[in-house]
Amino acid sequence: MSRSFFNLYTHDFARVAVAVPVCRVADPHFNAAQTLELAREAAQQGALLVAFPELGVSAYTCDDLFHQRALLDACEDAIGEIIAASAKIASVLVIGAPLKVEHKLFNCALVIAGGKLCGVVPKSYLPNYGEFYEARQFSAAENASCTRIALCGQEAPFGASLLFDVPAAPLLRFHVEICEDVWVPVPPSSFAALAGATVLVNLSASNIVIGKSGYRHQLVGQQSARCLAAYLYSSAGRGESSTDLAWDGQALIYENGELLAESERFLDTSHVIYGDVDLERLSRERMRQTTFGQSTRRHAEEVGKFEVVTVPVSLPDAERLPLARAVNRFPYVPADAANRDERCAEVYNIQVQALIQRLGAAKISKVVIGVSGGLDSTQALLVCAKAMDRLKLPRSNILAYTMPGFATSSRTLQQAKDLMQAVGCAMEEIDIRPSCLQMLKDLGHPFASGKEQYDVTFENVQAGERTSHLFRLANFHQAIVIGTGDLSELALGWCTYGVGDHMSHYSVNASVPKTLIAHLVRWVAESEQIGAAGSRVLEQILGTEISPELVPGKVEKVLDQKTESVIGPYELQDFNLYHILRFGFAPSKVAFLALAAWGDRERGVWPAGRNVVRNEYGLADIKRNLAIFAERFFRTSQFKRSCIPNAPKVGSGGSLSPRGDWRAPSDGEATVWLEDLGRIPD
């Protein structure tokens, strides 16, 4: 890598800013000074692009003063000051000013960088309703008769169809529109995005009235989502005339529908907000969403009108420029408690609805499920219970079996029994040890002769016997077997081929990662959906260390077989899974994101009660577990995923069904991912 691993620009992020300076009406030199002060501040913080409000050089509320030569001349002088000063500011500045061009006055955005005027964009749509009278003073962009202008001793492209490339950040191409342009049915930025703009900039003044702030959020958020782009939005603040209007100085930064930053409103001072935009994520979303390319072709005439302008600016010199944006440690789980509860309810409804449909289509009213006393089978059992309730069938139609083997702990066995009792299903215990011994004897396995040989065969015989029982029980009772394996286990290949965590008649958990399953179980416990006694059992299950319980411990009641000691912590592997499966990021970028999320920061427990979570992970931990993930995900586990049973897709984070989200060769290699990991410093 040409830049430091610890610099956000290495990983195709770009720090952008929206600045709202205090202004004075019709005082361009004061406004220029305020603009430059915020520009220098933003550059010191590593911002590559800084947007300012509409007509910020003059102030928006000049009304008929815009036709006064003294004001226009002063604006041009102020622009010259900003251009000259920009030679020593390592950021691209986008400022607003009135410009007289060929006997017409335009409301313009000026792109300035490195002492150069790179381009000028006139406003396309002039509001002339309500409190707005812009058509009284200004001409719209379509009235321009030239494509280049001379200003402050320089010549620059002029027009609404300009795109600005920043070679220093190869994925950064931005477009500028002005206020009303984004309020129309088809904003200019829509075509700009189709022409390759990844960042959309809106210089706005935008007075404030009741409800407008929320509508701005909707407008900007939706435009960024539809365009698969980042969107920077400014509005004027303190200093604009209050003759008839008020101003709140709201600034917003969105990325693909997600809010990255928002300013405090009604501030008395100048202020800047920052956002680290993930340009690679935007690029990959466009690549994945093939209809985006179809739209480009359909609107080829409009897209073809754009001219690309190169912007001369260098990346910040800082060796280390850590990511400032929040990175969720649990990307499958909303951080906000209210959103988390809503997510849990929706996941349950998806799982339940899918199971109801399958039972109806199969004309079957009973299900068979193995209950281990662990997280996955608990979640699957809870889904079955809700499905029976929705179908108005008795929960006794759930035929639940706990099947202790050679290493089943008394804790998990009791938890399984207590859970089944709380749910109210039909419950039975089947000791699989006799049938396992017979199988081991038939194989000539040393354990059948009394020797302590706890190999993979010893483990798989137990898993296979459980599955064999479940399928034959389902056949006998005219039921279907409900699978319990989850998305995290499928990703890591932590499932025995052809047995219960891999094979079933229908798998309700197959697209639900382990971290989300824990929160689903926690949500049921906290809301006491299966009663107070049931909630206590769920709390115990949440506090149980994850283990297949197939190999007896060397010391009685001491668990030796711990899943996460082999495949890594689920909380970290789910993080890796999300960013690699959902966005296709290289391991080095995933490591950078993981370090931002997990390195040396305080955090909550994912759910309360788990005793294996850690407070933080250093880069060495992250690299080691990423290597485990890459090897297991890309090389050794696809053959298992190629033949998994039907299961409902739950979230946009993806599934691993060969009929849905993920198709891959079973004999592929992990070489390129491991090589990329090798580029990360120790």
C-alpha atoms as one frame of an Amber mdcrd trajectory, in Angstrom:
protein
   0.000   0.000   0.000   1.319   3.413  -0.918  -0.111   5.076   2.176  -0.193
   4.020   5.786  -2.627   1.254   6.717  -3.851   3.554   9.470  -4.883   6.364
   7.091  -8.545   6.341   6.090  -7.726   7.414   2.515  -5.801   4.149   2.058
  -9.108   2.321   2.312 -11.082   4.530  -0.110 -12.716   6.710   2.491 -12.863
  10.458   1.966 -13.402  12.937   4.763 -15.918  15.564   3.680 -17.254  18.586
   5.513 -20.179  20.983   5.463 -19.444  24.423   6.889 -21.948  27.020   8.037
 -20.195  30.350   8.714 -21.763  33.306  10.456 -22.456  35.847   7.720 -23.321
  39.494   7.213 -25.800  40.559   4.583 -24.073  42.328   1.664 -20.601  42.184
   3.293 -18.563  39.905   0.987 -15.153  40.572   2.583 -16.413  39.630   6.041
 -18.079  36.535   4.601 -14.912  35.558   2.719 -12.896  35.795   5.935 -15.397
  33.573   7.748 -15.356  31.097   4.873 -11.581  30.857   4.870 -11.418  30.411
   8.621 -13.708  27.373   8.431 -11.916  26.087   5.325  -8.573  26.078   7.146
 -10.147  24.365  10.138 -11.637  21.663   7.911  -8.337  21.128   6.085  -6.523
  20.691   9.398  -9.005  17.943  10.231  -8.171  16.105   7.011 -11.271  17.058
   5.003 -10.781  16.724   1.259 -14.024  18.472   0.281 -15.792  21.336   2.081
 -19.222  22.692   1.112 -20.578  26.117   2.134 -24.079  27.649   1.948 -25.826
  29.028  -1.103 -24.788  32.611  -1.964 -22.551  32.539   1.113 -20.188  35.199
  -0.240 -22.961  37.823  -0.431 -25.537  36.209   1.929 -28.781  34.868   0.481
 -31.120  37.606   1.703 -29.817  40.529  -0.341 -32.976  40.692  -2.481 -32.744
  43.572  -4.976 -29.273  44.458  -3.709 -28.113  41.653  -6.000 -28.535  44.081
  -8.902 -26.189  46.634  -7.361 -22.814  46.822  -9.071 -20.987  47.648  -5.844
 -22.132  44.400  -4.267 -21.315  42.291  -7.327 -17.868  43.859  -7.647 -17.197
  43.231  -3.956 -18.303  39.617  -4.377 -15.830  39.153  -7.210 -13.051  40.642
  -5.089 -13.972  38.303  -2.223 -13.935  35.324  -4.559 -10.450  36.358  -5.641
  -9.358  36.395  -1.988 -10.704  32.876  -1.487  -9.062  31.550  -4.651  -5.687
  33.034  -3.694  -5.881  31.718  -0.127  -6.919  28.246  -1.337  -3.378  27.696
  -2.635  -2.381  26.972   0.960  -5.506  25.014   1.935  -5.414  21.277   1.235
  -9.131  20.962   0.541 -11.547  21.473  -2.328 -13.879  24.372  -1.476 -17.388
  24.715  -2.885 -18.721  28.209  -2.195 -21.822  30.111  -3.262 -21.892  33.548
  -4.890 -23.851  35.685  -7.388 -22.092  36.028 -10.736 -22.830  38.270 -13.687
 -22.272  36.310 -16.896 -23.082  37.752 -20.352 -25.596  40.318 -19.083 -27.375
  37.791 -16.862 -27.084  37.163 -13.117 -26.685  33.584 -11.940 -26.870  31.989
  -8.494 -23.652  29.969  -8.627 -21.534  27.386  -6.887 -17.789  27.820  -7.408
 -15.389  24.885  -7.072 -11.977  26.091  -5.887  -8.809  24.133  -5.112  -5.065
  24.766  -4.996  -5.366  28.413  -5.969  -7.447  27.543  -9.011 -11.049  28.154
 -10.018 -11.956  24.697 -11.295 -15.534  25.257 -12.389 -18.721  27.251 -11.857
 -22.184  25.671 -11.588 -25.295  27.880 -11.999 -28.552  26.987 -10.258 -30.970
  25.075 -12.481 -34.309  25.642 -10.746 -35.282  29.049  -9.341 -38.117  28.983
  -6.803 -40.634  31.782  -7.230 -43.388  30.811  -4.838 -44.169  31.362  -1.176
 -41.353  33.348   0.368 -39.025  32.880  -2.627 -38.537  35.420  -5.416 -35.330
  34.228  -7.046 -36.583  34.609 -10.594 -36.835  38.339  -9.870 -33.032  38.635
  -9.615 -31.514  35.524 -11.239 -31.522  33.563 -14.471 -31.730  29.788 -14.515
 -28.843  27.644 -15.762 -30.648  26.807 -18.999 -30.505  30.488 -19.969 -26.705
  30.464 -20.109 -25.273  30.832 -23.604 -21.624  30.103 -22.778 -19.750  27.104
 -21.413 -16.671  28.898 -20.077 -16.234  32.114 -18.133 -13.369  34.379 -17.112
 -13.238  35.300 -13.450 -10.507  36.706 -11.223  -7.937  36.368 -13.978  -8.758
  32.718 -14.623 -10.904  30.827 -17.090 -13.147  27.996 -15.937 -15.916  25.698
 -17.232 -19.433  27.040 -16.646 -22.651  25.031 -16.598 -24.990  22.802 -14.626
 -23.590  19.594 -16.151 -20.130  19.565 -14.623 -18.560  16.669 -12.764 -15.415
  17.106 -10.696 -12.803  14.339 -10.478 -10.235  14.242  -7.690  -7.353  12.039
  -8.954  -5.827  11.880  -5.475  -8.930   9.929  -4.393  -9.768   7.837  -7.480
 -13.343   6.996  -6.446 -14.229  10.611  -5.637 -16.214  12.293  -8.391 -18.607
  14.980  -7.176 -21.441  17.042  -8.550 -22.873  20.319  -7.277 -26.476  21.474
  -7.312 -28.071  24.374  -5.493 -30.964  24.312  -3.011 -34.200  24.013  -5.038
 -32.475  21.680  -7.495 -32.977  18.762  -5.120 -36.622  19.647  -4.363 -37.826
  19.014  -7.921 -39.164  15.627  -9.133 -35.975  14.750 -11.037 -32.984  16.557
  -9.500 -29.893  17.231 -11.635 -27.918  15.122  -9.170 -29.839  12.012 -10.270
 -28.306  12.227 -13.732 -24.947  13.190 -12.227 -24.940   9.997 -10.157 -25.673
   7.964 -13.277 -22.716   9.751 -14.893 -20.443   8.545 -12.099 -20.713  11.111
  -9.299 -20.254   9.354  -5.955 -20.622  12.521  -3.865 -23.449  15.000  -4.425
 -23.125  18.492  -2.980 -25.987  20.893  -2.361 -25.313  24.519  -1.493 -28.523
  25.664   0.114 -29.738  28.669   2.073 -33.128  27.208   3.090 -34.978  29.244
   5.684 -36.579  27.342   8.528 -40.288  26.806   9.192 -42.048  24.191  11.312
 -41.435  20.678  10.032 -38.867  21.640   7.412 -35.894  20.151   9.228 -37.456
  16.694   9.202 -38.382  17.039   5.553 -34.799  17.962   4.676 -33.705  14.703
   6.286 -36.204  12.747   4.199 -35.278  14.578   1.011 -31.523  14.298   1.383
 -31.581  10.772   2.795 -33.774   9.458  -0.003 -31.774  11.189  -2.727 -28.551
   9.684  -1.392 -30.212   6.254  -1.251 -31.724   6.396  -4.736 -28.457   7.628
  -6.219 -26.266   5.232  -4.201 -24.189   8.263  -3.292 -23.105  10.501  -0.467
 -25.014  13.774  -0.187 -23.714  16.951   1.471 -26.347  19.547   2.322 -25.829
  23.027   3.755 -28.220  25.732   4.852 -27.654  29.322   5.942 -27.365  30.213
   9.608 -26.739  33.177  11.862 -26.454  36.514  10.079 -29.003  36.103   7.289
 -31.729  38.758   7.369 -34.716  38.048   9.598 -36.876  40.684   7.923 -39.394
  37.994   6.989 -37.593  34.698   7.571 -35.585  32.720  10.105 -32.523  30.515
   9.564 -31.349  27.451  11.454 -27.996  26.603   9.824 -28.735  22.900   9.456
 -25.999  20.863   7.786 -26.367  17.200   6.803 -24.147  14.445   5.453 -25.800
  11.241   4.233 -24.355   8.115   2.636 -26.682   5.773   0.783 -29.613   6.716
   2.990 -27.672   6.622   6.268 -27.016   9.779   8.273 -23.301  10.267   8.900
 -23.382  13.721  10.486 -25.761  16.530  11.356 -25.080  19.944  12.807 -26.748
  21.417  15.826 -29.312  23.930  14.650 -29.773  27.597  15.622 -26.158  28.068
  16.662 -24.834  31.575  17.231 -21.380  30.686  15.944 -19.837  29.306  12.778
 -19.630  25.529  12.679 -18.410  22.582  10.601 -19.556  18.963  10.482 -17.500
  16.065   9.123 -18.232  12.699   7.595 -15.929   9.922   6.429 -17.629   8.714
   3.255 -16.967   5.135   2.187 -16.448   5.606  -1.549 -15.695   1.933  -2.108
 -18.976   0.931  -0.496 -20.855   3.251  -2.860 -18.956   1.906  -5.845 -19.635
  -1.690  -4.876 -23.323  -1.013  -4.271 -23.610   0.344  -7.788 -21.769  -2.665
  -9.160 -24.028  -5.062  -7.250 -27.272  -3.271  -8.075 -27.275  -3.879 -11.808
 -30.423  -1.803 -12.348 -28.266   1.249 -11.642 -26.375   0.514 -14.839 -29.633
  -0.062 -16.687 -30.784   3.396 -15.608 -27.556   4.881 -16.968 -28.273   3.361
 -20.354 -31.902   4.464 -20.341 -30.923   8.071 -19.592 -27.893   8.075 -21.856
 -28.815  11.415 -23.451 -28.826  13.288 -20.142 -25.783  11.420 -18.833 -23.847
  12.234 -21.975 -24.163  15.982 -21.398 -21.748  16.007 -18.458 -18.234  17.388
 -18.715 -15.589  16.028 -16.350 -13.253  18.556 -14.712 -10.046  17.542 -12.911
  -9.507  19.083  -9.486  -5.847  19.537  -8.386  -5.676  18.688  -4.708  -3.454
  16.376  -2.673  -4.480  14.033   0.107  -3.726  15.062   3.692  -0.108  14.386
   4.679  -0.922  12.733   7.994   0.608   9.254   8.317  -2.212   8.243  10.615
  -5.681   9.584   9.927  -7.987   7.247  11.797 -11.605   6.791  10.844 -13.872
   9.266  12.589 -17.189   7.728  11.611 -18.922   5.312  13.941 -18.508   1.668
  12.953 -21.051  -0.634  14.564 -19.405  -3.558  16.296 -22.515  -5.613  15.628
 -23.581  -4.715  12.093 -26.448  -7.216  12.133 -27.837  -5.690  15.322 -29.066
  -2.066  15.605 -27.227  -0.133  18.302 -30.327   1.817  19.321 -32.491  -0.144
  21.781 -35.816   0.849  20.193 -34.606  -0.037  16.705 -33.188  -3.274  18.069
 -36.548  -4.298  19.494 -38.228  -3.430  16.200 -35.626  -5.494  14.314 -36.169
  -8.475  16.612 -39.929  -8.343  16.094 -39.494  -8.190  12.334 -37.026 -11.075
  12.228 -39.424 -13.227  14.228 -42.292 -12.367  11.910 -40.220 -13.233   8.838
 -39.160 -16.581  10.291 -42.647 -17.415  11.518 -44.381 -16.384   8.297 -41.963
 -18.466   6.236 -42.512 -21.539   8.427 -46.292 -21.118   8.269 -46.120 -21.000
   4.479 -43.964 -24.142   4.340 -46.278 -26.103   6.654 -49.312 -25.038   4.645
 -47.715 -25.930   1.323 -46.652 -29.339   2.657 -50.078 -29.880   4.262 -48.304
 -30.787   7.492 -49.298 -29.649  10.967 -46.451 -31.042  13.075 -42.765 -30.278
  13.386 -39.857 -32.186  14.880 -36.978 -30.322  16.475 -33.897 -31.235  18.478
 -33.372 -29.020  21.526 -29.860 -28.834  22.946 -30.198 -26.085  25.530 -28.100
 -23.756  23.368 -28.883 -20.550  21.481 -29.738 -21.809  18.006 -32.197 -24.544
  18.921 -33.759 -22.162  21.435 -34.476 -19.597  18.736 -35.813 -22.234  16.366
 -38.117 -23.614  19.060 -39.460 -20.132  19.826 -40.204 -19.623  16.116 -42.048
 -22.947  16.010 -44.135 -21.920  19.021 -45.213 -18.666  17.388 -46.001 -20.461
  14.154 -48.295 -22.891  15.954 -50.017 -20.002  17.714 -50.578 -18.219  14.393
 -51.945 -21.420  12.849 -54.204 -21.891  15.882 -52.682 -25.306  16.460 -51.662
 -26.647  19.874 -48.017 -26.288  20.802 -48.044 -30.017  21.471 -47.747 -30.292
  17.685 -44.121 -29.335  18.255 -42.392 -32.656  18.892 -39.259 -31.586  20.730
 -36.476 -33.980  21.635 -33.398 -33.521  23.744 -30.797 -36.163  22.983 -27.925
 -36.285  25.464 -24.674 -37.844  24.312 -21.309 -38.666  25.836 -20.426 -35.051
  26.704 -23.798 -33.423  27.324 -23.576 -31.311  30.449 -26.172 -31.430  33.160
 -26.599 -27.677  32.702 -27.572 -27.737  29.033 -29.712 -30.853  29.490 -31.693
 -29.179  32.252 -31.955 -25.967  30.243 -33.391 -27.920  27.312 -35.984 -29.592
  29.542 -36.952 -26.357  31.274 -37.257 -24.540  27.948 -39.476 -27.196  26.409
 -41.679 -27.127  29.484 -41.952 -23.329  29.375 -42.876 -23.382  25.686 -45.513
 -26.054  26.248 -44.449 -28.377  23.433 -44.433 -32.149  23.438 -41.137 -33.102
  25.020 -39.118 -36.274  25.175 -35.568 -37.322  26.045 -33.730 -39.890  23.937
 -30.352 -41.139  25.110 -28.299 -41.566  21.914 -25.342 -43.250  23.586 -26.472
 -46.846  22.969 -27.009 -46.276  19.234 -23.736 -44.351  19.035 -21.880 -47.209
  20.695 -23.372 -49.620  18.192 -22.261 -47.411  15.307 -18.764 -47.022  16.789
 -18.607 -50.787  17.263 -19.657 -51.354  13.650 -16.913 -48.960  12.562 -14.324
 -50.716  14.700 -13.682 -47.458  16.534 -11.390 -47.779  19.597 -13.931 -46.037
  21.847 -16.248 -49.035  21.509 -13.477 -51.097  23.147 -13.124 -48.733  26.079
 -10.324 -46.504  24.755 -10.579 -42.718  25.094 -10.192 -41.752  21.445 -12.195
 -38.552  20.941 -11.592 -37.855  17.272 -13.784 -36.272  14.598 -15.452 -39.600
  13.897 -16.395 -39.890  17.564 -17.983 -36.431  17.364 -19.745 -36.962  14.050
 -21.276 -40.249  15.059 -23.133 -38.452  17.826 -24.246 -35.617  15.567 -25.309
 -38.102  12.899 -27.286 -40.227  15.306 -29.243 -37.204  16.501 -30.095 -36.258
  12.932 -31.030 -39.814  11.991 -33.415 -39.967  14.913 -35.019 -36.634  14.026
 -35.660 -37.558  10.390 -37.098 -40.955  11.282 -39.242 -39.407  14.013 -40.573
 -36.859  11.530 -41.377 -39.664   9.100 -43.094 -41.657  11.801 -45.218 -38.712
  13.035 -45.894 -37.180   9.592 -43.950 -34.056  10.504 -41.028 -32.058   9.121
 -37.657 -31.534  10.768 -36.857 -27.911  11.631 -33.193 -27.013  11.238 -31.402
 -24.976  13.866 -28.052 -24.039  12.246 -27.341 -20.326  11.802 -25.652 -18.049
   9.247 -22.416 -17.731  11.231 -21.952 -21.493  11.387 -22.595 -21.826   7.647
 -20.086 -19.070   6.896 -17.360 -20.755   8.923 -18.293 -24.306   7.984 -18.890
 -25.049  11.650 -21.464 -27.711  10.901 -21.141 -31.416  10.240 -22.092 -32.317
   6.686 -25.556 -33.886   6.482 -26.429 -33.566  10.165 -28.762 -31.374  12.174
 -26.955 -28.050  12.044 -26.549 -28.521   8.275 -29.514 -30.588   7.054 -33.268
 -30.483   7.766 -36.589 -30.240   5.955 -36.732 -26.487   6.600 -34.177 -24.257
   8.338 -35.533 -21.156  10.035 -32.185 -19.761  11.287 -30.026 -20.195   8.186
 -29.750 -16.475   7.389 -29.629 -15.254  10.998 -26.105 -14.704  12.416 -25.179
 -15.789  15.912 -24.973 -12.253  17.327 -28.506 -11.494  16.159 -29.842 -14.798
  17.487 -28.509 -13.850  20.907 -30.441 -10.578  20.777 -33.587 -12.319  19.555
 -33.473 -14.651  22.535 -32.691 -11.713  24.828 -35.709  -9.806  23.450 -38.060
 -12.719  24.177 -36.624 -13.031  27.678 -36.983  -9.337  28.475 -40.547  -9.196
  27.169 -41.485 -12.418  29.039 -43.222 -13.862  25.982 -43.043 -17.373  27.419
 -43.629 -16.337  31.019 -41.348 -15.402  33.896 -40.041 -18.950  34.326 -39.299
 -19.150  30.619 -37.416 -15.850  30.759 -35.220 -17.217  33.537 -34.348 -20.225
  31.376 -33.535 -17.970  28.436 -31.240 -15.912  30.654 -29.408 -19.091  31.627
 -29.060 -20.117  27.990 -27.676 -16.695  27.108 -25.077 -17.125  29.823 -23.935
 -20.535  28.599 -20.636 -20.791  26.775 -21.049 -22.009  23.202 -19.932 -25.621
  22.735 -20.949 -28.627  20.603 -20.604 -30.778  23.759 -19.347 -33.809  21.867
 -16.069 -34.503  23.703 -16.040 -35.228  27.454 -13.977 -32.860  29.593 -10.859
 -34.060  31.339 -12.223 -32.738  34.609 -15.835 -33.425  35.557 -18.154 -30.428
  34.978 -15.365 -28.463  33.306 -16.036 -27.633  29.672 -13.010 -28.295  27.459
 -14.660 -28.009  24.043 -15.252 -24.316  23.348 -16.414 -23.331  19.868 -14.913
 -19.854  19.841 -11.476 -21.107  20.822 -11.388 -22.907  17.455 -13.179 -20.610
  15.010 -12.730 -17.275  16.796 -15.203 -15.051  18.644 -18.580 -14.946  16.943
 -18.856 -11.224  17.593 -15.720 -10.596  15.517 -16.440 -13.234  12.872 -19.944
 -11.839  12.339 -18.340  -8.443  11.794 -16.020  -9.999   9.199 -18.885 -11.881
   7.572 -21.036  -8.787   7.156 -18.396  -6.647   5.497 -17.054  -9.411   3.248
 -20.404 -10.937   2.242 -22.435  -7.724   1.981 -19.859  -5.421   0.386 -17.076
  -7.654  -0.907 -14.411  -5.698   0.996 -10.843  -6.973   1.035  -9.606  -8.316
   4.404  -7.262  -5.336   4.833 -10.195  -2.941   4.744 -12.240  -5.160   7.034
  -9.317  -5.108   9.466  -9.195  -1.311   9.308 -12.931  -1.147  10.041 -12.639
  -3.708  12.825  -9.844  -1.727  14.442 -12.055   1.371  14.329 -14.903  -0.555
  15.909 -13.133  -2.805  18.398  -9.771  -1.276  19.200  -9.324   0.265  22.629
 -12.850   1.545  23.111 -15.468   0.986  25.754 -18.369  -1.149  24.685 -21.487
  -2.896  25.888 -21.891  -6.660  26.173 -23.763  -8.220  23.291 -26.043  -9.586
  25.283 -25.696  -9.296  29.046 -24.743 -12.585  30.558 -22.292 -13.868  27.943
 -19.047 -14.558  29.757 -16.724 -14.906  26.761 -16.926 -11.463  25.162 -13.857
  -9.253  25.312 -13.595  -5.556  25.826 -11.455  -4.933  22.773  -9.446  -6.534
  19.992  -6.056  -5.344  18.862  -4.792  -5.544  15.296  -3.061  -8.872  15.947
  -6.341 -10.408  17.188  -8.190  -8.995  14.201  -5.658 -10.350  11.689  -5.585
 -13.797  13.271  -9.353 -14.173  13.224  -9.657 -12.754   9.729  -7.220 -15.417
   8.553  -9.406 -18.092  10.146 -12.448 -16.584   8.477 -10.867 -16.295   5.027
  -9.551 -19.845   5.066 -12.819 -21.380   6.245 -15.166 -19.173   4.230 -13.406
 -19.145   0.860 -11.657 -22.523   0.762 -13.006 -25.227   3.027 -16.730 -24.686
   3.579 -18.514 -23.908   0.316 -19.335 -27.561  -0.433 -21.511 -27.574   2.682
 -23.317 -24.400   1.658 -23.994 -25.722  -1.856 -26.631 -28.148  -0.580 -28.346
 -26.498   2.369 -32.128 -26.832   2.818 -34.669 -24.127   2.063 -34.647 -21.211
   4.494 -36.057 -17.664   4.535 -33.738 -14.750   3.873 -34.053 -12.439   6.848
 -31.852  -9.371   6.283 -30.148  -7.280   3.618 -26.838  -8.405   5.120 -27.169
 -11.448   2.897 -27.659 -15.182   3.087 -25.535 -18.115   1.916 -28.188 -20.019
   0.014 -26.951 -21.276  -3.370 -30.431 -20.422  -4.699 -30.280 -16.853  -3.456
 -27.481 -14.522  -2.457 -24.332 -16.610  -2.705 -23.026 -18.807  -5.483 -19.399
 -19.898  -5.363 -17.251 -22.868  -6.466 -16.765 -25.547  -3.843 -13.124 -26.009
  -4.822 -12.016 -22.371  -4.808  -8.914 -21.046  -3.079  -8.417 -18.443  -0.336
  -5.021 -17.322  -1.630  -5.811 -13.767  -2.685  -7.626 -12.989   0.555  -4.781
 -14.343   2.657  -2.252 -12.412   0.554  -4.210  -9.221   1.161  -4.106  -9.948
   4.887  -0.338 -10.203   4.614  -0.163  -6.517   3.646  -1.432  -5.456   7.050
   1.373  -4.360   9.402   2.062  -6.410  12.525
